[in-house]
Amino acid sequence: MTTATLCVVFGVVLALGQVVVARHRAGGAADLAALAAADRALSGPEQACGTAEKVAAAQGAVVVRCVVRGEIADVTARVSLGPYEPTVRARAGPPVASSGPRTASPGP
């Protein structure tokens, strides 16, 4: 009985580990693909999304969705690892310009 219980617990831990690994791979692929698409955004959405697909494929992922508006790229990537297929969304683009210099707020 104890051996069977330990086997079940070990199987659950392994499955959870595989879920975490798949999620991290999908997140990394989505981030890199979004950065690549944002880098090529001024060349047009087709070229930007094509670059995102190549980068995602190099990471073992598939681009599910790619939208480029101006210099902002919004990419969703999916990784298949065993029975798990996590999908992660990432956005990339230039930093937002501030309206002016920031000043420290006075303390209490």
Gaussian input, Z-matrix of N, CA and C with variables (Angstrom, degrees):
# hf/3-21g

backbone

0 1
 N
 C     1     B1
 C     2     B2     1     A1
 N     3     B3     2     A2     1     D1
 C     4     B4     3     A3     2     D2
 C     5     B5     4     A4     3     D3
 N     6     B6     5     A5     4     D4
 C     7     B7     6     A6     5     D5
 C     8     B8     7     A7     6     D6
 N     9     B9     8     A8     7     D7
 C    10    B10     9     A9     8     D8
 C    11    B11    10    A10     9     D9
 N    12    B12    11    A11    10    D10
 C    13    B13    12    A12    11    D11
 C    14    B14    13    A13    12    D12
 N    15    B15    14    A14    13    D13
 C    16    B16    15    A15    14    D14
 C    17    B17    16    A16    15    D15
 N    18    B18    17    A17    16    D16
 C    19    B19    18    A18    17    D17
 C    20    B20    19    A19    18    D18
 N    21    B21    20    A20    19    D19
 C    22    B22    21    A21    20    D20
 C    23    B23    22    A22    21    D21
 N    24    B24    23    A23    22    D22
 C    25    B25    24    A24    23    D23
 C    26    B26    25    A25    24    D24
 N    27    B27    26    A26    25    D25
 C    28    B28    27    A27    26    D26
 C    29    B29    28    A28    27    D27
 N    30    B30    29    A29    28    D28
 C    31    B31    30    A30    29    D29
 C    32    B32    31    A31    30    D30
 N    33    B33    32    A32    31    D31
 C    34    B34    33    A33    32    D32
 C    35    B35    34    A34    33    D33
 N    36    B36    35    A35    34    D34
 C    37    B37    36    A36    35    D35
 C    38    B38    37    A37    36    D36
 N    39    B39    38    A38    37    D37
 C    40    B40    39    A39    38    D38
 C    41    B41    40    A40    39    D39
 N    42    B42    41    A41    40    D40
 C    43    B43    42    A42    41    D41
 C    44    B44    43    A43    42    D42
 N    45    B45    44    A44    43    D43
 C    46    B46    45    A45    44    D44
 C    47    B47    46    A46    45    D45
 N    48    B48    47    A47    46    D46
 C    49    B49    48    A48    47    D47
 C    50    B50    49    A49    48    D48
 N    51    B51    50    A50    49    D49
 C    52    B52    51    A51    50    D50
 C    53    B53    52    A52    51    D51
 N    54    B54    53    A53    52    D52
 C    55    B55    54    A54    53    D53
 C    56    B56    55    A55    54    D54
 N    57    B57    56    A56    55    D55
 C    58    B58    57    A57    56    D56
 C    59    B59    58    A58    57    D57
 N    60    B60    59    A59    58    D58
 C    61    B61    60    A60    59    D59
 C    62    B62    61    A61    60    D60
 N    63    B63    62    A62    61    D61
 C    64    B64    63    A63    62    D62
 C    65    B65    64    A64    63    D63
 N    66    B66    65    A65    64    D64
 C    67    B67    66    A66    65    D65
 C    68    B68    67    A67    66    D66
 N    69    B69    68    A68    67    D67
 C    70    B70    69    A69    68    D68
 C    71    B71    70    A70    69    D69
 N    72    B72    71    A71    70    D70
 C    73    B73    72    A72    71    D71
 C    74    B74    73    A73    72    D72
 N    75    B75    74    A74    73    D73
 C    76    B76    75    A75    74    D74
 C    77    B77    76    A76    75    D75
 N    78    B78    77    A77    76    D76
 C    79    B79    78    A78    77    D77
 C    80    B80    79    A79    78    D78
 N    81    B81    80    A80    79    D79
 C    82    B82    81    A81    80    D80
 C    83    B83    82    A82    81    D81
 N    84    B84    83    A83    82    D82
 C    85    B85    84    A84    83    D83
 C    86    B86    85    A85    84    D84
 N    87    B87    86    A86    85    D85
 C    88    B88    87    A87    86    D86
 C    89    B89    88    A88    87    D87
 N    90    B90    89    A89    88    D88
 C    91    B91    90    A90    89    D89
 C    92    B92    91    A91    90    D90
 N    93    B93    92    A92    91    D91
 C    94    B94    93    A93    92    D92
 C    95    B95    94    A94    93    D93
 N    96    B96    95    A95    94    D94
 C    97    B97    96    A96    95    D95
 C    98    B98    97    A97    96    D96
 N    99    B99    98    A98    97    D97
 C   100   B100    99    A99    98    D98
 C   101   B101   100   A100    99    D99
 N   102   B102   101   A101   100   D100
 C   103   B103   102   A102   101   D101
 C   104   B104   103   A103   102   D102
 N   105   B105   104   A104   103   D103
 C   106   B106   105   A105   104   D104
 C   107   B107   106   A106   105   D105
 N   108   B108   107   A107   106   D106
 C   109   B109   108   A108   107   D107
 C   110   B110   109   A109   108   D108
 N   111   B111   110   A110   109   D109
 C   112   B112   111   A111   110   D110
 C   113   B113   112   A112   111   D111
 N   114   B114   113   A113   112   D112
 C   115   B115   114   A114   113   D113
 C   116   B116   115   A115   114   D114
 N   117   B117   116   A116   115   D115
 C   118   B118   117   A117   116   D116
 C   119   B119   118   A118   117   D117
 N   120   B120   119   A119   118   D118
 C   121   B121   120   A120   119   D119
 C   122   B122   121   A121   120   D120
 N   123   B123   122   A122   121   D121
 C   124   B124   123   A123   122   D122
 C   125   B125   124   A124   123   D123
 N   126   B126   125   A125   124   D124
 C   127   B127   126   A126   125   D125
 C   128   B128   127   A127   126   D126
 N   129   B129   128   A128   127   D127
 C   130   B130   129   A129   128   D128
 C   131   B131   130   A130   129   D129
 N   132   B132   131   A131   130   D130
 C   133   B133   132   A132   131   D131
 C   134   B134   133   A133   132   D132
 N   135   B135   134   A134   133   D133
 C   136   B136   135   A135   134   D134
 C   137   B137   136   A136   135   D135
 N   138   B138   137   A137   136   D136
 C   139   B139   138   A138   137   D137
 C   140   B140   139   A139   138   D138
 N   141   B141   140   A140   139   D139
 C   142   B142   141   A141   140   D140
 C   143   B143   142   A142   141   D141
 N   144   B144   143   A143   142   D142
 C   145   B145   144   A144   143   D143
 C   146   B146   145   A145   144   D144
 N   147   B147   146   A146   145   D145
 C   148   B148   147   A147   146   D146
 C   149   B149   148   A148   147   D147
 N   150   B150   149   A149   148   D148
 C   151   B151   150   A150   149   D149
 C   152   B152   151   A151   150   D150
 N   153   B153   152   A152   151   D151
 C   154   B154   153   A153   152   D152
 C   155   B155   154   A154   153   D153
 N   156   B156   155   A155   154   D154
 C   157   B157   156   A156   155   D155
 C   158   B158   157   A157   156   D156
 N   159   B159   158   A158   157   D157
 C   160   B160   159   A159   158   D158
 C   161   B161   160   A160   159   D159
 N   162   B162   161   A161   160   D160
 C   163   B163   162   A162   161   D161
 C   164   B164   163   A163   162   D162
 N   165   B165   164   A164   163   D163
 C   166   B166   165   A165   164   D164
 C   167   B167   166   A166   165   D165
 N   168   B168   167   A167   166   D166
 C   169   B169   168   A168   167   D167
 C   170   B170   169   A169   168   D168
 N   171   B171   170   A170   169   D169
 C   172   B172   171   A171   170   D170
 C   173   B173   172   A172   171   D171
 N   174   B174   173   A173   172   D172
 C   175   B175   174   A174   173   D173
 C   176   B176   175   A175   174   D174
 N   177   B177   176   A176   175   D175
 C   178   B178   177   A177   176   D176
 C   179   B179   178   A178   177   D177
 N   180   B180   179   A179   178   D178
 C   181   B181   180   A180   179   D179
 C   182   B182   181   A181   180   D180
 N   183   B183   182   A182   181   D181
 C   184   B184   183   A183   182   D182
 C   185   B185   184   A184   183   D183
 N   186   B186   185   A185   184   D184
 C   187   B187   186   A186   185   D185
 C   188   B188   187   A187   186   D186
 N   189   B189   188   A188   187   D187
 C   190   B190   189   A189   188   D188
 C   191   B191   190   A190   189   D189
 N   192   B192   191   A191   190   D190
 C   193   B193   192   A192   191   D191
 C   194   B194   193   A193   192   D192
 N   195   B195   194   A194   193   D193
 C   196   B196   195   A195   194   D194
 C   197   B197   196   A196   195   D195
 N   198   B198   197   A197   196   D196
 C   199   B199   198   A198   197   D197
 C   200   B200   199   A199   198   D198
 N   201   B201   200   A200   199   D199
 C   202   B202   201   A201   200   D200
 C   203   B203   202   A202   201   D201
 N   204   B204   203   A203   202   D202
 C   205   B205   204   A204   203   D203
 C   206   B206   205   A205   204   D204
 N   207   B207   206   A206   205   D205
 C   208   B208   207   A207   206   D206
 C   209   B209   208   A208   207   D207
 N   210   B210   209   A209   208   D208
 C   211   B211   210   A210   209   D209
 C   212   B212   211   A211   210   D210
 N   213   B213   212   A212   211   D211
 C   214   B214   213   A213   212   D212
 C   215   B215   214   A214   213   D213
 N   216   B216   215   A215   214   D214
 C   217   B217   216   A216   215   D215
 C   218   B218   217   A217   216   D216
 N   219   B219   218   A218   217   D217
 C   220   B220   219   A219   218   D218
 C   221   B221   220   A220   219   D219
 N   222   B222   221   A221   220   D220
 C   223   B223   222   A222   221   D221
 C   224   B224   223   A223   222   D222
 N   225   B225   224   A224   223   D223
 C   226   B226   225   A225   224   D224
 C   227   B227   226   A226   225   D225
 N   228   B228   227   A227   226   D226
 C   229   B229   228   A228   227   D227
 C   230   B230   229   A229   228   D228
 N   231   B231   230   A230   229   D229
 C   232   B232   231   A231   230   D230
 C   233   B233   232   A232   231   D231
 N   234   B234   233   A233   232   D232
 C   235   B235   234   A234   233   D233
 C   236   B236   235   A235   234   D234
 N   237   B237   236   A236   235   D235
 C   238   B238   237   A237   236   D236
 C   239   B239   238   A238   237   D237
 N   240   B240   239   A239   238   D238
 C   241   B241   240   A240   239   D239
 C   242   B242   241   A241   240   D240
 N   243   B243   242   A242   241   D241
 C   244   B244   243   A243   242   D242
 C   245   B245   244   A244   243   D243
 N   246   B246   245   A245   244   D244
 C   247   B247   246   A246   245   D245
 C   248   B248   247   A247   246   D246
 N   249   B249   248   A248   247   D247
 C   250   B250   249   A249   248   D248
 C   251   B251   250   A250   249   D249
 N   252   B252   251   A251   250   D250
 C   253   B253   252   A252   251   D251
 C   254   B254   253   A253   252   D252
 N   255   B255   254   A254   253   D253
 C   256   B256   255   A255   254   D254
 C   257   B257   256   A256   255   D255
 N   258   B258   257   A257   256   D256
 C   259   B259   258   A258   257   D257
 C   260   B260   259   A259   258   D258
 N   261   B261   260   A260   259   D259
 C   262   B262   261   A261   260   D260
 C   263   B263   262   A262   261   D261
 N   264   B264   263   A263   262   D262
 C   265   B265   264   A264   263   D263
 C   266   B266   265   A265   264   D264
 N   267   B267   266   A266   265   D265
 C   268   B268   267   A267   266   D266
 C   269   B269   268   A268   267   D267
 N   270   B270   269   A269   268   D268
 C   271   B271   270   A270   269   D269
 C   272   B272   271   A271   270   D270
 N   273   B273   272   A272   271   D271
 C   274   B274   273   A273   272   D272
 C   275   B275   274   A274   273   D273
 N   276   B276   275   A275   274   D274
 C   277   B277   276   A276   275   D275
 C   278   B278   277   A277   276   D276
 N   279   B279   278   A278   277   D277
 C   280   B280   279   A279   278   D278
 C   281   B281   280   A280   279   D279
 N   282   B282   281   A281   280   D280
 C   283   B283   282   A282   281   D281
 C   284   B284   283   A283   282   D282
 N   285   B285   284   A284   283   D283
 C   286   B286   285   A285   284   D284
 C   287   B287   286   A286   285   D285
 N   288   B288   287   A287   286   D286
 C   289   B289   288   A288   287   D287
 C   290   B290   289   A289   288   D288
 N   291   B291   290   A290   289   D289
 C   292   B292   291   A291   290   D290
 C   293   B293   292   A292   291   D291
 N   294   B294   293   A293   292   D292
 C   295   B295   294   A294   293   D293
 C   296   B296   295   A295   294   D294
 N   297   B297   296   A296   295   D295
 C   298   B298   297   A297   296   D296
 C   299   B299   298   A298   297   D297
 N   300   B300   299   A299   298   D298
 C   301   B301   300   A300   299   D299
 C   302   B302   301   A301   300   D300
 N   303   B303   302   A302   301   D301
 C   304   B304   303   A303   302   D302
 C   305   B305   304   A304   303   D303
 N   306   B306   305   A305   304   D304
 C   307   B307   306   A306   305   D305
 C   308   B308   307   A307   306   D306
 N   309   B309   308   A308   307   D307
 C   310   B310   309   A309   308   D308
 C   311   B311   310   A310   309   D309
 N   312   B312   311   A311   310   D310
 C   313   B313   312   A312   311   D311
 C   314   B314   313   A313   312   D312
 N   315   B315   314   A314   313   D313
 C   316   B316   315   A315   314   D314
 C   317   B317   316   A316   315   D315
 N   318   B318   317   A317   316   D316
 C   319   B319   318   A318   317   D317
 C   320   B320   319   A319   318   D318
 N   321   B321   320   A320   319   D319
 C   322   B322   321   A321   320   D320
 C   323   B323   322   A322   321   D321

   B1=1.4494
   B2=1.5252
   B3=1.3155
   B4=1.4574
   B5=1.5296
   B6=1.3116
   B7=1.4583
   B8=1.5237
   B9=1.3008
   B10=1.4649
   B11=1.5234
   B12=1.3127
   B13=1.4606
   B14=1.5157
   B15=1.3213
   B16=1.4671
   B17=1.5229
   B18=1.3171
   B19=1.4716
   B20=1.5272
   B21=1.3270
   B22=1.4637
   B23=1.5298
   B24=1.3167
   B25=1.4683
   B26=1.5301
   B27=1.3075
   B28=1.4633
   B29=1.5292
   B30=1.3228
   B31=1.4653
   B32=1.5225
   B33=1.3169
   B34=1.4706
   B35=1.5279
   B36=1.3193
   B37=1.4678
   B38=1.5248
   B39=1.3214
   B40=1.4668
   B41=1.5284
   B42=1.3199
   B43=1.4658
   B44=1.5254
   B45=1.3163
   B46=1.4701
   B47=1.5219
   B48=1.3069
   B49=1.4614
   B50=1.5146
   B51=1.3192
   B52=1.4554
   B53=1.5286
   B54=1.3279
   B55=1.4663
   B56=1.5264
   B57=1.3177
   B58=1.4656
   B59=1.5225
   B60=1.3170
   B61=1.4639
   B62=1.5237
   B63=1.3200
   B64=1.4625
   B65=1.5172
   B66=1.3261
   B67=1.4669
   B68=1.5221
   B69=1.3220
   B70=1.4622
   B71=1.5283
   B72=1.3208
   B73=1.4692
   B74=1.5292
   B75=1.3204
   B76=1.4590
   B77=1.5243
   B78=1.3269
   B79=1.4672
   B80=1.5152
   B81=1.3258
   B82=1.4551
   B83=1.5155
   B84=1.3208
   B85=1.4609
   B86=1.5260
   B87=1.3278
   B88=1.4629
   B89=1.5232
   B90=1.3266
   B91=1.4651
   B92=1.5288
   B93=1.3251
   B94=1.4685
   B95=1.5220
   B96=1.3227
   B97=1.4610
   B98=1.5312
   B99=1.3294
   B100=1.4673
   B101=1.5184
   B102=1.3154
   B103=1.4683
   B104=1.5254
   B105=1.3273
   B106=1.4638
   B107=1.5246
   B108=1.3344
   B109=1.4653
   B110=1.5287
   B111=1.3194
   B112=1.4677
   B113=1.5267
   B114=1.3262
   B115=1.4594
   B116=1.5185
   B117=1.3254
   B118=1.4668
   B119=1.5243
   B120=1.3154
   B121=1.4675
   B122=1.5164
   B123=1.3060
   B124=1.4616
   B125=1.5247
   B126=1.3262
   B127=1.4706
   B128=1.5227
   B129=1.3140
   B130=1.4585
   B131=1.5118
   B132=1.3275
   B133=1.4619
   B134=1.5377
   B135=1.3210
   B136=1.4635
   B137=1.5177
   B138=1.3318
   B139=1.4628
   B140=1.5318
   B141=1.3231
   B142=1.4646
   B143=1.5274
   B144=1.3225
   B145=1.4699
   B146=1.5284
   B147=1.3226
   B148=1.4612
   B149=1.5166
   B150=1.3237
   B151=1.4622
   B152=1.5290
   B153=1.3274
   B154=1.4709
   B155=1.5255
   B156=1.3232
   B157=1.4668
   B158=1.5235
   B159=1.3272
   B160=1.4714
   B161=1.5289
   B162=1.3137
   B163=1.4656
   B164=1.5336
   B165=1.3194
   B166=1.4639
   B167=1.5265
   B168=1.3201
   B169=1.4666
   B170=1.5253
   B171=1.3245
   B172=1.4665
   B173=1.5259
   B174=1.3163
   B175=1.4682
   B176=1.5239
   B177=1.3289
   B178=1.4583
   B179=1.5171
   B180=1.3333
   B181=1.4595
   B182=1.5248
   B183=1.3209
   B184=1.4504
   B185=1.5261
   B186=1.3368
   B187=1.4637
   B188=1.5203
   B189=1.3205
   B190=1.4538
   B191=1.5254
   B192=1.3213
   B193=1.4645
   B194=1.5157
   B195=1.3292
   B196=1.4681
   B197=1.5179
   B198=1.3205
   B199=1.4583
   B200=1.5152
   B201=1.3313
   B202=1.4575
   B203=1.5197
   B204=1.3149
   B205=1.4728
   B206=1.5141
   B207=1.3127
   B208=1.4605
   B209=1.5156
   B210=1.3164
   B211=1.4617
   B212=1.5284
   B213=1.3315
   B214=1.4599
   B215=1.5321
   B216=1.3264
   B217=1.4660
   B218=1.5232
   B219=1.3061
   B220=1.4657
   B221=1.5264
   B222=1.3328
   B223=1.4640
   B224=1.5285
   B225=1.3176
   B226=1.4589
   B227=1.5205
   B228=1.3297
   B229=1.4638
   B230=1.5226
   B231=1.3420
   B232=1.4588
   B233=1.5273
   B234=1.3239
   B235=1.4623
   B236=1.5268
   B237=1.3127
   B238=1.4654
   B239=1.5185
   B240=1.3116
   B241=1.4609
   B242=1.5171
   B243=1.3144
   B244=1.4523
   B245=1.5147
   B246=1.3189
   B247=1.4616
   B248=1.5333
   B249=1.3158
   B250=1.4639
   B251=1.5245
   B252=1.3372
   B253=1.4535
   B254=1.5307
   B255=1.3231
   B256=1.4668
   B257=1.5216
   B258=1.3124
   B259=1.4643
   B260=1.5220
   B261=1.3478
   B262=1.4627
   B263=1.5243
   B264=1.3192
   B265=1.4637
   B266=1.5268
   B267=1.3402
   B268=1.4655
   B269=1.5215
   B270=1.3150
   B271=1.4656
   B272=1.5136
   B273=1.3233
   B274=1.4563
   B275=1.5209
   B276=1.3098
   B277=1.4571
   B278=1.5085
   B279=1.3073
   B280=1.4665
   B281=1.5252
   B282=1.3214
   B283=1.4709
   B284=1.5255
   B285=1.3135
   B286=1.4593
   B287=1.5155
   B288=1.3199
   B289=1.4634
   B290=1.5282
   B291=1.3032
   B292=1.4618
   B293=1.5112
   B294=1.3177
   B295=1.4612
   B296=1.5212
   B297=1.2862
   B298=1.4584
   B299=1.5160
   B300=1.3343
   B301=1.4474
   B302=1.5261
   B303=1.2813
   B304=1.4560
   B305=1.5174
   B306=1.2978
   B307=1.4569
   B308=1.5158
   B309=1.2904
   B310=1.4627
   B311=1.5168
   B312=1.3091
   B313=1.4483
   B314=1.5415
   B315=1.3162
   B316=1.4673
   B317=1.5291
   B318=1.2755
   B319=1.4675
   B320=1.5052
   B321=1.3307
   B322=1.4786
   B323=1.4873
   A1=110.97
   A2=116.09
   A3=119.97
   A4=111.17
   A5=117.52
   A6=121.32
   A7=110.71
   A8=118.10
   A9=122.07
   A10=110.74
   A11=116.60
   A12=120.86
   A13=110.87
   A14=117.32
   A15=120.75
   A16=111.46
   A17=117.21
   A18=120.49
   A19=111.06
   A20=116.73
   A21=120.72
   A22=110.24
   A23=117.33
   A24=121.23
   A25=110.19
   A26=117.01
   A27=121.26
   A28=110.32
   A29=117.50
   A30=121.08
   A31=112.24
   A32=116.69
   A33=120.88
   A34=110.47
   A35=117.21
   A36=120.97
   A37=110.71
   A38=117.10
   A39=120.25
   A40=111.55
   A41=117.16
   A42=120.88
   A43=111.05
   A44=117.08
   A45=120.15
   A46=111.18
   A47=116.49
   A48=119.86
   A49=111.55
   A50=117.17
   A51=121.07
   A52=111.04
   A53=117.57
   A54=121.91
   A55=109.73
   A56=117.22
   A57=121.42
   A58=110.47
   A59=117.41
   A60=120.98
   A61=110.44
   A62=117.63
   A63=121.14
   A64=111.08
   A65=117.08
   A66=121.33
   A67=111.23
   A68=117.43
   A69=120.62
   A70=111.50
   A71=116.99
   A72=119.83
   A73=110.69
   A74=116.64
   A75=120.46
   A76=110.78
   A77=116.88
   A78=120.48
   A79=112.44
   A80=116.83
   A81=120.72
   A82=111.93
   A83=116.99
   A84=121.05
   A85=110.90
   A86=117.36
   A87=121.18
   A88=110.85
   A89=117.32
   A90=120.96
   A91=111.34
   A92=116.25
   A93=120.02
   A94=111.71
   A95=117.21
   A96=120.57
   A97=111.16
   A98=116.81
   A99=120.27
   A100=110.87
   A101=117.03
   A102=119.88
   A103=111.20
   A104=116.47
   A105=120.58
   A106=110.75
   A107=116.95
   A108=120.63
   A109=110.83
   A110=117.44
   A111=120.36
   A112=110.68
   A113=116.59
   A114=120.41
   A115=111.38
   A116=117.36
   A117=122.43
   A118=112.47
   A119=118.27
   A120=121.88
   A121=113.01
   A122=117.86
   A123=120.11
   A124=112.46
   A125=117.60
   A126=121.56
   A127=111.44
   A128=117.69
   A129=121.80
   A130=111.50
   A131=116.47
   A132=120.81
   A133=113.70
   A134=117.79
   A135=119.86
   A136=111.09
   A137=116.85
   A138=119.86
   A139=110.57
   A140=116.71
   A141=120.03
   A142=110.95
   A143=116.86
   A144=119.82
   A145=111.29
   A146=117.39
   A147=120.03
   A148=111.28
   A149=116.13
   A150=120.55
   A151=110.26
   A152=117.06
   A153=120.88
   A154=110.42
   A155=117.53
   A156=120.81
   A157=111.49
   A158=116.77
   A159=120.14
   A160=110.81
   A161=116.83
   A162=120.88
   A163=110.07
   A164=117.18
   A165=120.47
   A166=110.67
   A167=116.95
   A168=120.16
   A169=111.10
   A170=116.88
   A171=120.27
   A172=111.22
   A173=117.24
   A174=122.13
   A175=112.15
   A176=117.13
   A177=120.60
   A178=113.33
   A179=116.72
   A180=121.40
   A181=110.23
   A182=115.15
   A183=122.70
   A184=107.59
   A185=116.35
   A186=120.15
   A187=107.67
   A188=116.21
   A189=122.33
   A190=110.12
   A191=115.83
   A192=121.58
   A193=108.49
   A194=116.07
   A195=121.21
   A196=108.15
   A197=115.91
   A198=122.22
   A199=107.64
   A200=116.35
   A201=121.43
   A202=107.52
   A203=115.35
   A204=121.93
   A205=107.68
   A206=116.02
   A207=119.40
   A208=109.32
   A209=116.22
   A210=121.13
   A211=112.71
   A212=116.89
   A213=121.97
   A214=109.45
   A215=116.09
   A216=121.69
   A217=109.09
   A218=115.46
   A219=122.90
   A220=106.87
   A221=116.34
   A222=121.61
   A223=109.69
   A224=115.68
   A225=122.15
   A226=107.69
   A227=116.41
   A228=121.62
   A229=110.02
   A230=114.63
   A231=120.95
   A232=109.24
   A233=115.39
   A234=122.40
   A235=107.93
   A236=116.66
   A237=121.14
   A238=108.54
   A239=115.89
   A240=121.21
   A241=107.18
   A242=115.42
   A243=119.58
   A244=109.41
   A245=118.09
   A246=120.28
   A247=113.31
   A248=117.38
   A249=121.29
   A250=110.31
   A251=115.81
   A252=122.08
   A253=109.72
   A254=117.44
   A255=118.43
   A256=111.22
   A257=115.38
   A258=122.90
   A259=107.20
   A260=115.59
   A261=120.91
   A262=109.41
   A263=115.83
   A264=122.59
   A265=109.45
   A266=115.95
   A267=120.87
   A268=109.32
   A269=115.35
   A270=121.71
   A271=109.29
   A272=115.73
   A273=120.02
   A274=108.71
   A275=115.08
   A276=121.77
   A277=109.37
   A278=116.17
   A279=119.53
   A280=110.66
   A281=116.58
   A282=118.81
   A283=110.38
   A284=115.74
   A285=121.28
   A286=108.34
   A287=116.28
   A288=120.58
   A289=109.46
   A290=116.16
   A291=119.68
   A292=109.43
   A293=116.30
   A294=121.47
   A295=112.43
   A296=117.88
   A297=120.52
   A298=109.95
   A299=116.64
   A300=119.22
   A301=111.33
   A302=116.29
   A303=120.84
   A304=109.30
   A305=113.97
   A306=118.91
   A307=107.85
   A308=115.42
   A309=120.36
   A310=109.52
   A311=116.31
   A312=119.68
   A313=107.99
   A314=116.19
   A315=118.77
   A316=111.59
   A317=116.36
   A318=121.40
   A319=111.97
   A320=117.88
   A321=120.99
   A322=113.50
   D1=-45.93
   D2=-179.10
   D3=-64.91
   D4=-38.53
   D5=179.41
   D6=-64.49
   D7=-41.78
   D8=178.89
   D9=-64.35
   D10=-42.16
   D11=178.27
   D12=-62.88
   D13=-44.28
   D14=178.61
   D15=-63.37
   D16=-37.97
   D17=177.72
   D18=-64.05
   D19=-41.75
   D20=178.71
   D21=-64.59
   D22=-45.44
   D23=179.20
   D24=-62.06
   D25=-43.04
   D26=178.85
   D27=-62.61
   D28=-41.58
   D29=177.84
   D30=-62.95
   D31=-40.51
   D32=178.47
   D33=-65.24
   D34=-42.77
   D35=178.94
   D36=-62.80
   D37=-42.01
   D38=177.71
   D39=-63.83
   D40=-41.22
   D41=179.02
   D42=-64.41
   D43=-42.83
   D44=177.78
   D45=-63.87
   D46=-38.73
   D47=176.71
   D48=-62.35
   D49=-39.94
   D50=178.87
   D51=-66.55
   D52=-36.85
   D53=177.08
   D54=-63.02
   D55=-45.00
   D56=-179.00
   D57=-64.00
   D58=-43.69
   D59=179.20
   D60=-62.20
   D61=-44.40
   D62=179.61
   D63=-62.06
   D64=-42.21
   D65=179.63
   D66=-63.63
   D67=-41.55
   D68=179.52
   D69=-67.99
   D70=-38.96
   D71=177.34
   D72=-63.76
   D73=-42.79
   D74=178.93
   D75=-64.36
   D76=-41.11
   D77=178.58
   D78=-63.96
   D79=-44.48
   D80=178.29
   D81=-63.73
   D82=-42.52
   D83=179.20
   D84=-64.87
   D85=-42.15
   D86=179.02
   D87=-64.16
   D88=-43.07
   D89=179.00
   D90=-61.48
   D91=-48.66
   D92=-179.00
   D93=-65.45
   D94=-39.51
   D95=179.09
   D96=-65.85
   D97=-39.72
   D98=178.37
   D99=-65.96
   D100=-40.78
   D101=177.42
   D102=-63.61
   D103=-41.65
   D104=179.18
   D105=-64.73
   D106=-41.90
   D107=179.28
   D108=-66.28
   D109=-40.68
   D110=178.88
   D111=-65.14
   D112=-34.55
   D113=178.41
   D114=-64.88
   D115=-32.03
   D116=-178.56
   D117=-102.98
   D118=11.66
   D119=-174.31
   D120=-59.48
   D121=-37.11
   D122=-177.94
   D123=-72.72
   D124=-12.04
   D125=177.22
   D126=-85.31
   D127=-5.51
   D128=179.77
   D129=112.82
   D130=152.95
   D131=-177.49
   D132=-61.58
   D133=-36.41
   D134=-178.65
   D135=-63.23
   D136=-47.25
   D137=-179.48
   D138=-69.50
   D139=-38.88
   D140=179.92
   D141=-63.44
   D142=-46.02
   D143=-179.80
   D144=-70.97
   D145=-31.67
   D146=175.03
   D147=-63.19
   D148=-41.65
   D149=177.01
   D150=-65.14
   D151=-40.75
   D152=178.34
   D153=-61.31
   D154=-40.68
   D155=179.45
   D156=-64.64
   D157=-39.47
   D158=178.52
   D159=-65.53
   D160=-43.58
   D161=-179.60
   D162=-65.70
   D163=-43.21
   D164=178.83
   D165=-63.20
   D166=-41.62
   D167=179.60
   D168=-63.00
   D169=-36.38
   D170=177.47
   D171=-65.11
   D172=-22.95
   D173=178.28
   D174=-95.11
   D175=3.03
   D176=-179.50
   D177=80.68
   D178=25.52
   D179=-178.00
   D180=-122.18
   D181=169.63
   D182=177.25
   D183=-124.51
   D184=135.11
   D185=175.90
   D186=-79.11
   D187=120.87
   D188=179.71
   D189=-89.95
   D190=-35.00
   D191=-177.11
   D192=-149.11
   D193=137.87
   D194=176.69
   D195=-143.56
   D196=120.44
   D197=178.60
   D198=-129.19
   D199=130.72
   D200=177.69
   D201=-121.95
   D202=121.03
   D203=176.88
   D204=-124.10
   D205=111.69
   D206=-176.06
   D207=64.46
   D208=-121.32
   D209=179.10
   D210=-103.20
   D211=6.92
   D212=-178.04
   D213=-99.71
   D214=128.72
   D215=177.06
   D216=-112.08
   D217=132.91
   D218=178.15
   D219=-121.55
   D220=111.16
   D221=-173.37
   D222=-123.79
   D223=137.02
   D224=173.46
   D225=-117.23
   D226=126.18
   D227=-177.98
   D228=-122.76
   D229=151.47
   D230=179.18
   D231=-129.39
   D232=139.91
   D233=176.45
   D234=-119.47
   D235=136.78
   D236=175.40
   D237=-105.07
   D238=120.62
   D239=177.84
   D240=-137.31
   D241=101.65
   D242=-175.11
   D243=65.26
   D244=-135.11
   D245=-179.93
   D246=-81.81
   D247=-1.18
   D248=-174.63
   D249=-99.63
   D250=138.05
   D251=177.44
   D252=-137.29
   D253=72.18
   D254=179.52
   D255=-70.05
   D256=145.02
   D257=178.48
   D258=-119.61
   D259=130.67
   D260=-176.98
   D261=-129.11
   D262=139.96
   D263=179.20
   D264=-106.27
   D265=139.22
   D266=177.45
   D267=-139.53
   D268=147.65
   D269=176.78
   D270=-123.79
   D271=146.17
   D272=177.90
   D273=-147.73
   D274=151.61
   D275=178.37
   D276=173.46
   D277=-176.59
   D278=-179.61
   D279=-69.40
   D280=155.74
   D281=177.81
   D282=-66.91
   D283=150.98
   D284=178.22
   D285=-75.36
   D286=131.76
   D287=179.24
   D288=-70.04
   D289=138.64
   D290=178.62
   D291=-81.81
   D292=157.47
   D293=-178.01
   D294=-79.87
   D295=-9.49
   D296=179.99
   D297=172.14
   D298=178.70
   D299=-179.70
   D300=-68.55
   D301=143.39
   D302=178.91
   D303=-88.41
   D304=141.88
   D305=176.97
   D306=-121.33
   D307=151.37
   D308=179.13
   D309=-69.87
   D310=138.44
   D311=178.88
   D312=-79.00
   D313=145.40
   D314=179.48
   D315=-66.45
   D316=141.31
   D317=-179.89
   D318=-77.06
   D319=169.22
   D320=-178.64
   D321=-70.78

